[in-house]
């Protein structure tokens, strides 16, 4: 029997007890504005629990607000409302105080009435959309007609569009609003006030699509307004633009077409005459009426991005802009990490976090994601290209540029030139940076020392960043015009010869050349505006200026996460394996100013029975050789051969799939070479067909499909092969996001402990920063704790690939005696640690594993017979 006042959680089926506990804890965290760290193993219905718990809270929250508004509105006829004013009763006469109080009450009631009216209109509009399936096609013919008659702005001289307009200050832009594209009257109607909503973000578009599908299966699917957000690369339906391929070229072309459209409208409004000459293309998919129609349709039913793209092609409307217009009235917004965690992207996308709920899923690597998003890297080739383009642009239009614009361009040129000199090169138009040689070296500098070294410490980088940024549309900055001018001027420029010497070309260079150099330079300028203590600059010079690089490394991700935590009503950080969380709280939450009283933690067990999992810490092999894969002894022949014997014994008794994780690609190569020479691979291949993690990401699916088919064939044929053995690498392509459920992963073997490379200058600097700025606890420095936590997070992600549902079972073998240390065991997920057994010798460990395997084989056989 439910307690009075206890929240009710609609669910598509009878939830497990741990799911009910999860939803109750989540509901409480949202209600009380907490920062919650939620851990729920894969296979426990985490996504559905998040959906039903969060949307139940949103439903109740909106109902409470409506009831409160009704109660207050009922008092609008004589009942006095309790509204505080700032007027002091001792300073003013009573009649003035009474007048101010009554006016405040009238204003408050008027505001409530307006809000209630907007809410009712919004709900009626959404209901009409849901009940009228033909509405989404209502304007289709009109939109198509508009596309056919779209006129194009024409110029007397095609180079006129390449001239930078004069830079204006923010104050000047308020009155003139010349470059930012002041909204037209018909587009103002699309802007709405943001209602209370939930932002859900995850790492990849595929994970977001899976979440949307879970929403579609939930009891809320018919009542919730959901908006999926994505990049232009994922959401553009203009084939002319999509063919450009790279993210940056698609972004540049899209923004150029929107600017062309705005310029065209300005001429029409101002009565400008059309000039002869080359036309400027505009996007036929962006129109106020078409966007309004698509926006309403998006709000009317739950769709993932693929379904949305299909609809957008039918209605010939842009889903990228329509979804952004749909954010204010949406109740649930689904978006990638970078859109919500990067302030500039957040602002440009129209995402407002003030007073809202943010759920960050798959957040085990949140600290790394924040550091990566706010880090920046520039190569010598990119700097030379940017300097060459900007110098030619300045020279060609010197007589036609405003003096202020020339000043800013020269300032940017100076900074870029100094950066190239730091790498040991010189900037000359047409010169190949590959021909400029440098000495190979790595140097790590503070931000201030880097500025001194580059001799740009007297430059106001905040101003330079403002004048080069394109990600902040509210600024009327020269940089927006510079960027557009340079991109348009790109075809006219004499490009520096950046072709690599024979045999040195690669995909990385292709990607680099595909990106806009000015955007890369802007990103690096912006990174250098961080506080001196929050980041470092790493200089890598190697062979030639073109391949040398400078990288900004963010050491304090909390500085960019603090505003998110401050703005949001509640933040939920969720994942399947969040352990260990101690460094996570210290580095991201406490350092961002979050008090311990605002943080709650919830970790639930797995839905599987205890006998379905057997985690083993194996301290020695079959011959008694101690298993400790330290850097000093992991390459010894005895250690490699003992590891082969362990794996051979496991493959003899484990049916189906065995997945073996090595700590690094380098060690994987060395141990497999040893096994091939010693005959271990031949013995293994007599029991299991052997697969290896592919070198290219696009081959992963092919290898997994063949791995799965082999296991299925072996189960049916009953020959000498009992399944397949897959060699993978911790942190590689198969250690995250891949499910080895059922027969695909009956045993997961972890060889050694995957500690990161402590000789890395970046990691050394991170450790030094933590040691200096975070408190020491538990007898270990924060830097040492970072190393251990990075290792165990990688281990937890890898071993979590097995056991994906209630009926699944698997064995987990941790081959290294160091796993038996209490401090290390404590960093395993609760549901694994509770069942972990440590064995100092191989015999008892092997016997317990064989017993579990045989028990489940008999059980499955009996179940099969009963079904027959």
C-alpha positions in Angstrom: 0.0 0.0 0.0 1.4 3.4 -1.0 2.1 6.0 1.6 -0.1 9.1 1.5 1.5 11.7 -0.7 4.1 9.3 -2.1 4.9 9.9 -5.8 3.3 7.6 -8.4 5.7 6.3 -11.1 4.0 5.1 -14.3 6.1 2.3 -15.8 5.6 0.1 -18.9 5.9 -3.1 -16.7 6.1 -4.0 -13.0 9.4 -2.4 -12.0 12.1 -4.2 -10.1 12.5 -3.0 -6.5 15.9 -1.4 -7.4 14.1 0.6 -10.1 11.5 1.9 -7.7 14.3 2.9 -5.3 16.1 4.6 -8.1 13.0 6.6 -9.2 12.3 7.6 -5.6 15.8 8.8 -5.0 15.8 10.7 -8.3 12.4 12.3 -7.6 13.7 13.5 -4.2 16.9 14.9 -5.8 14.9 16.9 -8.3 12.4 18.1 -5.7 15.1 19.4 -3.4 17.5 20.8 -6.0 20.3 18.4 -5.4 23.4 17.4 -7.4 22.9 13.6 -7.6 25.4 10.9 -8.6 23.4 7.9 -9.7 25.0 4.5 -10.5 22.8 1.8 -12.1 24.5 -1.2 -13.9 23.6 -1.9 -17.5 20.7 -4.3 -17.7 18.9 -2.7 -14.8 16.7 -0.4 -16.9 18.5 2.7 -16.1 17.2 4.7 -19.0 13.5 3.9 -18.2 14.1 4.6 -14.5 15.5 8.0 -15.5 12.6 8.7 -17.8 9.8 7.7 -15.5 11.3 9.2 -12.4 12.2 12.5 -13.9 9.0 12.9 -15.9 6.9 12.0 -12.9 8.6 14.8 -11.0 8.0 17.2 -13.9 4.3 16.2 -14.1 3.8 16.8 -10.3 5.9 20.0 -10.4 3.7 21.5 -13.1 0.5 20.4 -11.3 1.7 22.0 -8.1 2.4 25.2 -9.9 -1.0 25.2 -11.5 -2.7 24.6 -8.2 -0.7 27.4 -6.6 -1.6 29.7 -9.4 -5.3 28.8 -9.2 -5.2 29.4 -5.4 -3.6 32.8 -5.8 -5.9 33.8 -8.7 -9.0 32.9 -6.6 -7.8 35.6 -4.1 -8.1 38.3 -6.9 -11.3 39.6 -5.7 -10.7 40.6 -2.1 -8.5 38.0 -0.6 -5.1 39.7 0.2 -2.1 38.1 -1.4 1.1 37.7 0.7 3.6 39.6 -1.5 6.6 41.1 0.0 7.8 44.6 -1.1 11.1 46.3 -0.5 9.4 49.5 0.8 10.2 50.1 4.5 7.1 50.8 6.6 9.2 53.1 9.0 10.3 55.3 6.1 7.0 55.8 4.3 3.4 56.7 5.4 1.0 53.8 5.7 -1.1 54.9 2.7 2.0 54.7 0.5 3.0 51.3 1.8 -0.6 50.1 1.3 -0.7 51.4 -2.2 2.7 49.8 -3.1 1.5 46.5 -1.6 -1.8 46.5 -3.6 0.0 47.4 -6.8 2.4 44.6 -6.4 -0.5 42.2 -5.8 -2.3 43.4 -9.0 1.0 43.1 -11.0 1.5 39.6 -9.7 -2.0 38.5 -10.4 -1.7 40.0 -13.9 1.5 38.1 -14.5 -0.1 34.8 -13.3 -3.1 35.4 -15.6 -0.7 35.9 -18.6 1.2 32.8 -17.7 -1.9 30.8 -17.4 -3.3 32.1 -20.7 0.0 31.2 -22.5 0.0 27.8 -20.9 -3.5 27.0 -22.0 -2.8 28.2 -25.5 0.3 26.1 -25.7 -1.5 23.0 -24.4 -4.4 23.5 -26.8 -2.0 24.0 -29.7 -0.1 20.8 -28.9 -3.3 18.9 -28.5 -4.5 20.1 -31.9 -1.2 19.0 -33.4 -1.5 15.6 -31.8 -5.1 15.1 -32.9 -4.6 16.4 -36.5 -2.1 14.3 -38.4 -2.6 16.4 -41.5 -1.5 19.6 -39.8 2.2 19.0 -40.5 1.5 19.1 -44.3 -0.7 22.2 -44.1 1.9 24.6 -45.4 3.9 22.2 -47.5 2.6 23.5 -50.8 3.0 27.0 -49.8 6.6 26.4 -48.7 7.4 24.6 -52.0 5.9 27.6 -53.8 8.1 30.0 -51.8 11.2 27.9 -52.7 10.5 28.2 -56.4 10.1 32.0 -56.3 13.0 32.7 -53.9 14.9 35.6 -55.3 18.6 36.0 -54.9 20.5 39.1 -53.9 22.8 40.2 -56.7 25.9 42.3 -56.6 27.5 44.5 -59.2 30.9 43.2 -58.2 31.1 39.6 -56.7 34.0 40.7 -54.5 31.9 43.3 -52.6 30.6 40.6 -50.3 34.2 39.9 -49.2 34.7 43.3 -47.6 34.5 43.4 -43.8 31.9 45.8 -42.5 33.0 48.3 -39.9 33.3 46.9 -36.4 30.8 48.3 -33.9 30.9 48.2 -30.1 28.1 46.4 -28.2 26.5 49.8 -27.4 26.5 50.8 -31.0 25.0 47.4 -32.0 22.1 47.9 -29.7 20.9 50.8 -31.9 22.0 49.6 -35.3 22.0 45.8 -35.0 23.8 45.7 -38.3 25.5 42.3 -38.6 23.8 40.0 -36.1 20.7 39.6 -38.2 18.0 41.5 -36.3 14.9 39.3 -36.2 12.1 40.0 -38.7 8.6 40.5 -37.4 7.5 37.1 -38.6 10.4 35.4 -36.9 9.7 37.2 -33.6 6.5 35.2 -33.3 8.5 32.0 -33.0 10.3 33.1 -29.8 8.7 32.0 -26.6 9.4 32.0 -22.9 11.2 28.9 -21.6 9.0 26.6 -19.5 10.3 24.2 -16.8 12.1 21.4 -18.7 14.5 18.6 -18.4 17.7 18.6 -20.5 19.1 15.1 -21.1 22.5 14.7 -22.6 24.8 11.8 -23.5 28.0 11.1 -25.4 26.9 9.9 -28.8 24.0 10.4 -31.2 23.3 6.6 -31.1 22.9 6.8 -27.3 20.6 9.7 -27.6 18.5 7.8 -30.2 18.3 4.8 -27.8 17.1 7.1 -25.1 14.4 8.6 -27.4 13.2 5.1 -28.2 12.9 4.3 -24.5 10.7 7.5 -24.1 8.6 6.2 -27.0 8.0 3.0 -25.1 7.3 4.7 -21.8 3.8 5.7 -20.5 4.7 9.4 -21.1 5.1 9.0 -24.9 1.7 10.5 -25.7 1.9 13.4 -23.3 5.5 14.7 -23.4 6.9 17.3 -25.8 10.4 16.1 -26.7 12.9 17.9 -28.9 16.1 16.2 -30.1 19.1 18.5 -30.9 22.1 17.7 -33.1 24.8 19.3 -35.1 24.4 20.6 -38.6 26.3 17.6 -39.9 23.7 15.3 -38.4 20.6 17.4 -39.1 21.1 19.2 -42.4 18.8 18.1 -45.2 20.2 20.4 -47.9 22.1 18.0 -50.1 24.2 20.7 -51.6 25.6 21.5 -48.1 25.7 17.9 -46.8 28.1 17.0 -49.7 30.7 19.3 -48.2 31.5 16.5 -45.8 33.4 18.2 -42.9 31.7 19.7 -39.9 33.4 23.0 -40.3 32.6 23.4 -44.0 29.0 22.6 -43.4 28.8 25.1 -40.5 30.5 27.8 -42.6 28.3 27.2 -45.6 25.1 27.2 -43.5 25.9 30.5 -41.8 26.9 32.1 -45.1 23.6 31.2 -46.6 21.7 32.6 -43.6 23.6 35.8 -43.8 22.8 36.0 -47.5 19.2 35.6 -46.7 19.3 38.3 -44.1 21.1 40.7 -46.4 18.5 40.1 -49.1 15.7 40.9 -46.6 17.4 44.1 -45.5 17.6 45.3 -49.2 14.0 44.5 -49.7 13.0 46.4 -46.5 15.2 49.4 -47.4 14.0 49.4 -51.0 17.5 48.6 -52.3 17.7 48.0 -56.0 18.9 44.7 -57.3 22.3 44.9 -59.0 23.5 42.7 -61.8 26.3 40.2 -61.2 26.8 36.9 -59.4 24.0 35.8 -57.1 24.4 34.8 -53.5 22.8 31.5 -52.6 20.2 31.2 -49.8 19.0 28.0 -48.2 15.5 27.0 -49.5 14.8 25.0 -46.3 14.8 28.0 -44.0 11.6 30.0 -43.9 9.6 31.3 -41.0 6.4 29.5 -41.9 8.1 26.3 -42.7 10.1 26.4 -39.5 6.9 27.2 -37.5 5.1 24.2 -39.0 8.0 21.8 -38.4 8.6 23.1 -34.9 4.9 22.5 -34.0 5.1 19.0 -35.5 8.2 18.2 -33.5 6.5 19.2 -30.3 3.4 17.1 -31.2 5.0 13.6 -31.1 8.2 12.0 -29.8 10.7 11.4 -32.7 14.4 10.6 -32.9 16.7 12.5 -35.3 16.2 10.0 -38.1 12.5 10.2 -38.0 12.8 14.0 -37.8 15.0 14.1 -40.9 12.5 12.1 -42.8 9.7 14.5 -41.9 11.9 17.5 -42.7 12.6 16.3 -46.2 8.9 15.8 -46.8 8.0 19.3 -45.6 11.2 20.8 -47.0 12.0 22.6 -43.8 15.2 22.8 -41.8 15.2 20.5 -38.7 18.4 22.1 -37.3 16.7 25.5 -36.8 13.2 24.2 -36.2 14.4 22.1 -33.2 16.1 25.1 -31.7 12.9 27.1 -32.1 11.1 24.3 -30.3 13.4 24.4 -27.2 11.4 27.0 -25.2 8.0 25.2 -25.1 9.6 21.7 -24.9 9.4 19.6 -21.7 12.3 17.3 -22.5 15.3 18.3 -24.7 17.7 15.6 -25.8 21.2 16.8 -26.8 24.9 15.9 -27.0 27.4 16.6 -24.3 29.2 19.5 -26.0 26.0 21.4 -26.7 25.2 21.8 -23.0 28.7 21.7 -21.5 30.3 24.4 -23.6 29.0 27.9 -22.8 29.4 29.4 -26.3 27.7 26.4 -28.0 25.0 26.5 -25.3 24.2 30.1 -26.0 24.3 29.7 -29.7 21.9 26.8 -29.5 19.3 28.7 -27.4 19.8 26.4 -24.4 19.0 28.1 -21.1 19.8 26.2 -17.9 18.5 28.7 -15.4 16.1 26.9 -13.1 16.0 23.8 -15.2 16.9 20.1 -14.6 20.0 18.7 -16.3 20.6 14.9 -16.6 24.1 13.9 -17.8 24.1 10.2 -18.7 27.1 8.0 -19.3 29.0 10.4 -17.1 31.8 8.2 -15.9 34.3 10.3 -18.0 32.6 13.7 -17.4 35.9 15.3 -16.2 37.7 14.2 -19.3 34.9 15.4 -21.5 35.0 18.8 -20.0 38.7 19.0 -20.3 38.6 17.9 -23.9 35.8 20.3 -24.9 37.7 23.3 -23.5 41.1 22.3 -24.7 42.5 23.4 -28.1 45.3 22.4 -30.4 46.9 24.2 -33.3 49.4 22.9 -35.8 52.0 24.9 -37.7 50.3 24.1 -41.0 47.0 25.6 -39.6 48.7 28.7 -38.4 50.5 29.3 -41.7 47.3 28.8 -43.7 45.4 31.3 -41.4 48.2 33.9 -41.7 48.5 33.5 -45.4 44.7 33.9 -46.0 44.4 36.9 -43.7 47.5 38.6 -45.0 46.3 38.3 -48.7 42.9 39.5 -47.7 44.3 42.5 -45.9 46.6 43.4 -48.8 43.9 43.0 -51.5 41.3 45.2 -49.8 43.6 47.5 -47.9 42.2 50.6 -49.6 38.6 49.6 -49.0 38.8 48.6 -45.4 38.0 50.9 -42.5 40.9 52.0 -40.4 39.6 50.2 -37.3 39.2 47.0 -39.2 42.7 47.1 -40.5 44.0 47.6 -37.0 42.2 44.5 -35.7 43.4 42.4 -38.7 47.0 43.6 -38.2 46.7 42.6 -34.5 45.5 39.1 -35.3 48.3 38.8 -38.0 50.8 39.8 -35.4 49.6 37.2 -32.8 49.5 34.4 -35.5 53.0 35.3 -36.7 54.4 35.2 -33.1 52.8 31.7 -32.6 54.5 30.4 -35.7 57.8 31.7 -34.5 57.3 29.9 -31.2 57.3 26.7 -33.3 60.5 27.7 -35.0 59.1 29.0 -38.3 58.3 32.2 -40.2 55.2 33.3 -41.9 55.5 34.0 -45.6 52.8 33.9 -48.2 53.2 30.9 -50.4 55.9 29.2 -48.3 55.5 25.5 -47.5 55.7 25.0 -43.7 57.0 21.5 -44.3 60.2 23.0 -45.7 60.9 24.7 -42.4 62.7 22.3 -40.1 62.8 22.4 -36.3 64.4 20.4 -33.5 62.3 17.7 -31.9 61.3 18.7 -28.4 58.5 18.9 -25.9 58.0 21.9 -23.6 55.3 22.6 -21.1 54.5 26.2 -20.1 52.1 28.1 -17.9 49.7 30.4 -19.9 51.6 33.5 -18.8 55.0 32.0 -19.6 53.8 31.0 -23.0 52.5 34.5 -23.7 55.9 35.9 -22.6 57.7 33.4 -24.8 55.5 34.3 -27.8 56.0 38.0 -26.9 52.2 38.6 -27.0 51.8 39.3 -23.3 50.9 42.9 -24.2 48.0 41.9 -26.4 44.5 41.9 -24.9 43.4 38.4 -25.9 40.0 39.0 -24.5 39.5 41.7 -27.2 41.1 39.6 -29.9 38.9 36.7 -29.0 35.8 39.0 -29.1 36.9 40.2 -32.6 37.4 36.7 -33.9 34.5 34.8 -32.3 31.6 33.5 -34.4 30.1 31.3 -31.7 28.5 34.3 -29.9 25.8 35.8 -32.1 24.9 38.5 -29.5 28.2 40.2 -30.1 28.4 42.5 -33.1 32.1 41.7 -33.6 34.4 42.3 -36.5 35.6 38.7 -36.3 32.3 37.5 -37.5 32.7 39.5 -40.6 36.4 38.7 -40.8 35.6 35.0 -40.7 32.9 35.2 -43.3 35.1 37.4 -45.5 38.1 35.1 -45.3 36.0 32.0 -45.9 34.5 33.7 -49.0 37.9 34.9 -50.0 39.4 31.4 -49.7 38.8 30.7 -53.3 40.7 33.8 -54.4 43.7 33.2 -52.1 47.0 31.8 -53.2 47.3 29.0 -50.6 50.7 28.2 -49.1 52.1 24.9 -50.3 51.1 22.6 -47.4 51.5 19.3 -49.2 53.4 16.8 -47.1 56.5 15.1 -48.4 55.9 11.8 -50.1 54.7 9.0 -47.7 53.7 11.4 -45.0 50.1 12.2 -46.0 47.3 10.9 -43.8 43.7 11.2 -42.8 44.6 13.6 -40.0 46.1 16.0 -42.4 43.0 15.7 -44.6 40.8 16.6 -41.7 43.1 19.5 -40.8 42.9 21.0 -44.3 39.1 20.5 -44.3 38.7 22.7 -41.2 38.6 26.5 -41.3 42.0 27.7 -40.0 40.5 30.9 -38.6 38.1 28.9 -36.4 41.0 26.8 -35.1 42.9 30.0 -34.3 39.9 31.5 -32.6 39.5 28.4 -30.4 43.1 28.6 -29.3 42.9 32.3 -28.6 39.8 31.7 -26.4 41.6 28.9 -24.5 44.5 31.3 -23.7 42.0 33.5 -21.8 41.7 31.0 -19.0 43.3 31.8 -15.7 47.0 31.1 -15.5 46.6 28.4 -12.8 43.8 26.6 -14.7 45.7 25.4 -17.8 49.0 24.7 -19.4 50.4 25.0 -23.0 52.3 22.0 -24.4 54.7 22.8 -27.3 55.6 19.8 -29.5 58.2 20.5 -32.2 59.0 17.6 -34.4 60.9 17.7 -37.7 59.1 20.5 -39.5 56.9 23.5 -38.6 53.9 22.1 -40.3 53.6 19.0 -38.1 54.7 20.8 -34.9 51.9 21.8 -32.6 50.8 23.8 -29.6 48.1 22.4 -27.3 46.2 24.1 -24.5 45.6 21.6 -21.7 42.8 22.5 -19.3 43.7 21.4 -15.7 40.6 22.6 -13.9 37.4 21.5 -15.6 35.4 22.7 -12.6 35.8 26.3 -13.7 33.6 25.6 -16.8 31.2 23.3 -14.9 30.6 25.7 -12.0 28.1 27.9 -14.0 26.1 24.8 -15.1 25.8 23.8 -11.4 24.9 27.3 -10.4 22.2 27.8 -13.0 20.4 24.5 -12.9 17.7 23.7 -10.4 19.2 20.2 -10.1 21.9 18.2 -11.9 21.8 14.4 -12.1 25.1 12.7 -13.1 24.3 9.1 -14.0 26.1 6.1 -15.4 26.4 2.3 -15.3 29.7 2.4 -13.6 30.5 5.6 -11.7 33.0 4.2 -9.3 35.3 5.5 -8.0 33.5 8.8 -7.2 35.8 10.3 -4.6 38.0 12.2 -7.1 34.9 13.0 -9.2 33.3 14.8 -6.3 36.5 16.6 -5.3 37.6 17.7 -8.8 34.2 18.6 -10.3 31.8 19.4 -7.5 33.7 20.7 -4.4 36.1 22.6 -6.6 33.1 24.2 -8.3 31.7 25.5 -5.0 29.1 22.8 -4.4 28.6 22.1 -0.7 28.5 18.5 0.6 24.9 19.0 1.8 23.7 19.5 -1.8 25.3 16.2 -3.1 23.5 12.9 -2.9 24.8 9.5 -4.0 22.7 6.5 -5.1 24.1 3.2 -6.2 21.8 0.2 -6.9 22.7 -3.5 -7.2 22.1 -5.6 -10.3 18.9 -7.5 -11.1 20.7 -10.8 -11.6 20.8 -13.4 -8.8 24.1 -13.7 -6.9 24.9 -17.1 -8.5 24.9 -15.5 -12.0 28.2 -13.7 -11.5 31.6 -14.9 -10.4 34.3 -12.2 -10.1 37.7 -13.7 -9.3 41.0 -12.0 -8.4 43.6 -14.4 -9.6 47.0 -14.0 -7.8 48.9 -16.8 -9.5 48.8 -19.1 -12.6 48.6 -22.8 -13.0 52.4 -23.3 -12.5 52.4 -21.1 -9.4 53.9 -18.1 -11.1 52.8 -15.0 -9.3 50.7 -12.7 -11.5 51.8 -9.1 -11.1 52.0 -7.2 -14.4 54.2 -4.4 -13.3 56.3 -2.5 -15.9 59.4 -4.3 -14.8 58.2 -7.9 -15.1 55.2 -8.0 -17.5 57.5 -8.6 -20.5 59.3 -11.5 -19.1 58.8 -14.8 -21.0 57.6 -16.5 -17.7 54.9 -14.0 -17.2 53.7 -14.1 -20.8 53.7 -17.9 -20.9 51.8 -18.1 -17.5 49.2 -15.8 -18.9 48.8 -18.1 -21.9 48.3 -21.1 -19.6 45.6 -19.3 -17.6 43.8 -18.4 -20.8 44.1 -21.9 -22.2 42.6 -23.4 -19.1 39.7 -21.0 -19.2 39.0 -21.7 -22.9 38.8 -25.4 -22.1 35.8 -25.0 -19.8 34.0 -21.8 -20.8 31.5 -22.1 -23.6 30.7 -19.4 -26.1 32.6 -16.2 -26.1 35.7 -15.2 -24.0 36.9 -11.6 -24.2 40.4 -10.9 -23.0 41.4 -7.2 -22.3 45.1 -6.1 -22.4 46.3 -2.9 -20.7 47.6 -1.3 -24.0 47.9 -1.8 -27.7 51.7 -2.1 -27.4 51.5 -4.8 -24.8 48.8 -6.6 -26.8 51.1 -6.8 -29.8 54.1 -8.0 -27.7 52.3 -10.8 -25.9 50.5 -12.0 -29.0 53.9 -12.2 -30.8 55.3 -14.2 -27.9 52.3 -16.6 -27.9 52.6 -17.1 -31.7 56.3 -18.0 -31.4 55.7 -20.3 -28.3 52.7 -22.1 -29.7 50.2 -20.7 -27.2 48.0 -19.2 -30.0 47.9 -22.6 -31.7 46.6 -24.2 -28.5 44.0 -21.5 -28.0 42.8 -21.7 -31.6 42.2 -25.4 -31.2 39.4 -24.5 -28.7 38.3 -21.1 -29.8 38.4 -19.1 -33.1 40.6 -16.1 -32.4 39.6 -12.5 -33.2 41.5 -9.3 -32.6 40.3 -5.7 -32.1 40.6 -4.0 -35.5 42.9 -1.1 -36.0 40.2 1.0 -37.8 36.9 2.0 -36.1 34.8 1.3 -39.2 35.8 -2.4 -39.0 34.6 -2.9 -35.4 31.0 -3.9 -36.5 32.3 -6.4 -39.0 34.5 -8.1 -36.5 31.7 -8.2 -33.9 29.3 -9.7 -36.4 31.8 -12.4 -37.4 32.6 -13.1 -33.7 28.8 -13.5 -32.9 28.2 -15.7 -36.0 31.1 -18.0 -35.0 29.8 -18.5 -31.5 26.3 -19.3 -32.8 27.7 -21.8 -35.4 29.8 -23.5 -32.7 26.8 -23.9 -30.4 24.8 -25.6 -33.2 27.5 -27.7 -34.8 29.0 -29.1 -31.6 32.5 -29.6 -33.2 35.9 -29.2 -31.7 35.5 -25.4 -31.4 33.5 -24.3 -28.4 33.2 -20.7 -29.4 35.4 -17.7 -30.0 38.1 -15.7 -28.2 38.4 -11.9 -28.7 41.5 -10.0 -27.8 40.8 -6.3 -27.0 42.4 -3.4 -25.3 41.3 -1.4 -22.3 40.1 2.0 -23.4 40.0 0.8 -27.0 37.2 0.5 -29.5 35.5 -2.4 -27.7 35.9 -1.4 -24.1 32.9 1.0 -24.1 29.5 0.9 -25.7 29.8 -2.7 -26.8 27.5 -5.4 -25.3 28.9 -8.9 -24.8 25.7 -10.3 -23.5 24.7 -14.0 -23.2 27.0 -16.3 -25.2 29.1 -13.4 -26.5 30.7 -12.9 -23.1 30.6 -15.8 -20.7 34.0 -14.9 -19.4 35.8 -11.5 -19.3 39.6 -11.7 -18.6 41.5 -8.6 -17.5 45.2 -9.0 -17.9 47.1 -6.7 -15.6 46.1 -3.2 -14.4 45.8 -0.5 -17.2 47.6 2.4 -15.5 48.0 5.4 -17.7 51.5 6.5 -18.9 52.9 8.5 -16.0 55.7 9.8 -18.2 53.2 11.8 -20.2 53.9 15.5 -19.7 50.2 16.3 -19.7 49.5 13.7 -17.0 52.5 14.8 -14.9 51.2 18.4 -15.0 47.7 17.3 -14.1 49.0 15.4 -11.1 51.1 18.3 -10.0 48.1 20.6 -10.3 45.9 18.3 -8.2 48.6 17.9 -5.5 48.9 21.6 -5.2 45.2 22.5 -5.2 43.2 19.6 -3.7 43.4 18.3 -0.1 45.4 15.1 0.6 43.5 12.2 2.2 43.9 8.5 2.9 47.7 8.7 2.9 47.8 9.3 -0.9 48.3 12.5 -2.8 45.5 13.6 -5.1 47.9 13.0 -8.1 48.4 9.3 -7.0 44.7 8.9 -6.5 44.1 10.2 -10.0 46.4 7.5 -11.5 44.6 4.7 -9.5 41.1 6.1 -10.3 41.9 6.4 -14.0 43.0 2.8 -14.0 40.0 1.4 -12.1 37.5 3.5 -14.2 38.9 1.9 -17.3 38.7 -1.6 -15.7 35.1 -1.1 -14.6 34.0 0.0 -18.0 35.6 -3.1 -19.6 34.3 -5.7 -17.2 30.9 -4.1 -17.3 30.6 -5.2 -21.0 29.2 -8.6 -19.7 25.9 -9.4 -17.9 23.3 -7.2 -19.7 20.0 -8.6 -18.4 18.4 -10.6 -15.5 19.0 -14.1 -17.0 22.5 -13.5 -18.1 25.6 -14.9 -16.4 29.3 -14.5 -16.7 32.7 -14.9 -15.0 35.1 -12.1 -14.5 38.8 -13.0 -14.0 41.1 -10.2 -12.8 44.6 -11.5 -13.5 46.9 -9.5 -11.1 47.4 -9.9 -7.4 47.2 -6.1 -7.0 43.5 -6.3 -7.4 43.3 -8.0 -4.0 44.4 -4.8 -2.2 41.5 -3.5 -0.1 41.8 0.1 -1.6 41.6 -1.3 -5.1 38.7 -3.7 -4.4 36.8 -0.7 -2.9 36.9 1.0 -6.4 35.0 -1.8 -8.0 31.2 -1.3 -8.5 29.2 -2.5 -5.5 27.4 -5.2 -7.4 30.7 -6.8 -8.5 32.7 -6.2 -5.3 30.1 -7.8 -3.1 30.6 -11.2 -4.9 34.4 -11.0 -5.6 36.6 -13.8 -4.4 40.4 -13.6 -4.1 42.4 -16.8 -4.8 46.1 -17.0 -4.1 46.4 -20.2 -6.1 45.0 -21.2 -9.5 43.4 -24.6 -8.5 40.6 -23.3 -6.2 39.8 -20.4 -8.6 39.6 -22.7 -11.6 37.4 -25.2 -9.6 34.9 -22.5 -8.6 34.7 -21.2 -12.2 34.2 -24.6 -13.6 31.4 -25.3 -11.0 29.5 -22.1 -11.9 29.8 -22.9 -15.7 28.6 -26.5 -15.3 25.7 -25.4 -13.1 24.4 -23.0 -15.7 25.0 -25.5 -18.5 22.9 -28.1 -16.7 20.2 -25.5 -15.9 20.0 -24.3 -19.5 19.9 -27.9 -20.8 17.0 -28.7 -18.4 15.2 -25.6 -19.5 15.7 -26.6 -23.2 14.3 -30.1 -22.5 11.2 -28.7 -20.8 10.5 -26.4 -23.7 10.7 -29.3 -26.1 
